[in-house]
Amino acid sequence: MISRWACWFLVTLSLIIFGLSCYRLISSREIETVTKVMVQRGAHGRLNARINEASGICPSRQTNGLYWTHNDSLDEPRLFLIKDNGTLVNEVSQSNLRHVDWEACTSTSLDRIDGESVVYVADTGNNFQWRRNQVLYALKEEKEAPPH
């Protein structure tokens, strides 16, 4: 069973990473866009059927208007790049990773892997308190590509 200290550490680390990903200069155009999205109500589109239990979402740092998302537990390790209306742009397999219970993601252009921005994915779900290991993955943000 994971200790309280380890759990506190993972939560604190996640919050620090989230805070760092939000720390950047925002242009007036971006503020205007965020304001528009925040005041709109209702559905703006539908997600692709492969995204059947979206658990986290974060903005692409390479292309405005695109977002990374992933499914919760019981899915293969993969990220989906979607438009703000839910249209699938790309599906990126992460076959070298484990997907036990991915809960959240965040992105940042402050950290770099091979010169590219980073998407962090938290494999921290622990609904029944049976997990001994929880993981925070740092992934290079893939460039936009056509869907499969």
N, C-alpha and C positions, 0 to 999 in steps of 0.2 A: 504494500500500500504506500502511496506517495506521502511523504511527510508534509506537515503544514508549512515548513520552511521552503521546501521545493515548490509547493503550490503557490506560495506567496511570491517566490522568485519568478516563476513563469508568468504570473499575472502582472507583476511589476515590469518585467521585461517587455511584455506585450504592450503595456501602456506607454512605455518609453519609446518603443519603435513606432507606435501609432502617433505619438506626439511629434517625433522627428519627421514622420512622413507628412505631417500637416504644416511643418515649419518651412515656408518658402514664400517668396513674394508673389502676390496675386495681382494680375493686371485688372483694370477696371472692367474690361470685357468679360473676364472670368467671373468677377463678382456679379455682374449683370446676369450672366448665365445661371449661376448658382441661385440667385434670387428668383429667377423665373421658374426653375425646377422646384424650389421650395414652396411656392405658392400654388402650383398647379395640383389639382386633385384628380383622382380617378386613375384607371389603368391607361398606360401609354403604349401598350403593345403586349405581345405574348412571347414567352420564352420558348425556345426550341424544346422538343420532347426529350432530348438527351439531358436537359437541365431539369431534372424531375424533383429535386429537393435542394434548391439553391440555399447555401448556408452563409456565404460571405460574398461581399462585393467591394471592389475598390477601383479607382480610376486608373486607366492606362496613363503612364507618364510619357509615352511616346506619341500618342494620338489623342487629341481632344475629342470628347464625345464618345469614347470607347471605354468599356469597363471589363475588368476581370471578375469572374465568379467561379464557383465550384459547387459541387454537390456535397451534401452531408455524408454520413456513414453509408456503408454498403455500395460504394461506387469505386470504379477504378481511379487511380491517381491521374487526374487531368484538370486542366484549367480551360475555361471557355472565355473567349473574347467576344463581347456583345456590344451592339449599339444601344443608345439610350432608349430605344423602343423595343428592346429585347431580341432583335434580329441577330442570329449567330454569324460572327465574322470569321472566327477561327477556333479550332479545338486543339489544344496542345497537350499531348500525352506526356506524363512524367513517370514513365514505367520503371525508372530506377528508384522511385520513392515508395513508401508504404502509405496507404490511405486507410487508417483505422476509423477516425472520426474527425474529419476536417471541420473546424468551427468558424474560422475567421481568416480574412486576408487583409493586407494593407500594402500600399506601394509607395515607393520613394525614388526620387531622382538624386537624392543626396548620397546614398550608398550606390556603389557601382560594382558590377561583375562583368569583366571583359569590356568595360566602357559603357555598358548598358544599365539602365535603371533596374531596380530590384522589386520583386513581388515577394512578400513574406506570407507564408501560409502556416497557420497554427493547427497542428494535429493534436488537439488538447481535449477533445470530447471524452468525458468519463462519467457517463450517466449512472453506471452501477458501481462506481468506485473500484473497479477491478484492474484498471490499468496501472502498471508500474512505471512506464515510460511515456512521456509526452514530448512532442517534438515541435520545434519551430524551424520550418524550412525557409531558406533564402534562395530564391530562384531568379535567374537572369530573365528580364522581361523580353519575351520573344517579339520579333517584328511582326507586324500585321501580315497575314497571308490569307489566300482564299479558303473558304470552308471545304471540308472533305466531300 
